[in-house]
Amino acid sequence: MQVYSFLMARSGDRTLAEELTAQTFYKAMTGPAFRGEGSPLTWLCAIAKNLYADELRRRARQGEAAPDEAAEMPAPGDMAAEAQDRDEAFRIHLILHDMPEPYKEVFQLRVFGELPFARIGQIFGKTETWARVTYHRARLKIQERMVEDDG
């Protein structure tokens, strides 16, 4: 479940995340054995991250849109509120795109992947407290940047 959440946070595409999760476990079972350095979850997420990067490169070579660039049909409802929400979300994604690591990845894992801080800490080989602090610093950076852009 954590590998799937990790890939969902990266891609935002449920189908792609499912596909890459299956590939991750296949590669883990058929590829080089886990050497015991770090946690198994960290190892699996590293495999998943590499597979996702490979997929992005493949799509770029073939001229396909990246997962987060795929257009979606708007849901029915208040169009003005939806447009404002999409604009706000897009602004946050732009800020995240420019944000340095590990802030970007920790924020994405927490918000989009819905991972608990303890799991995020495991992925990075750090403590739960480190994950909490890093997430809150990322949030502050996003808020500050949004205020700067508005003013």
Beta strands, then each sheet from edge to edge (+ up, - down):
end
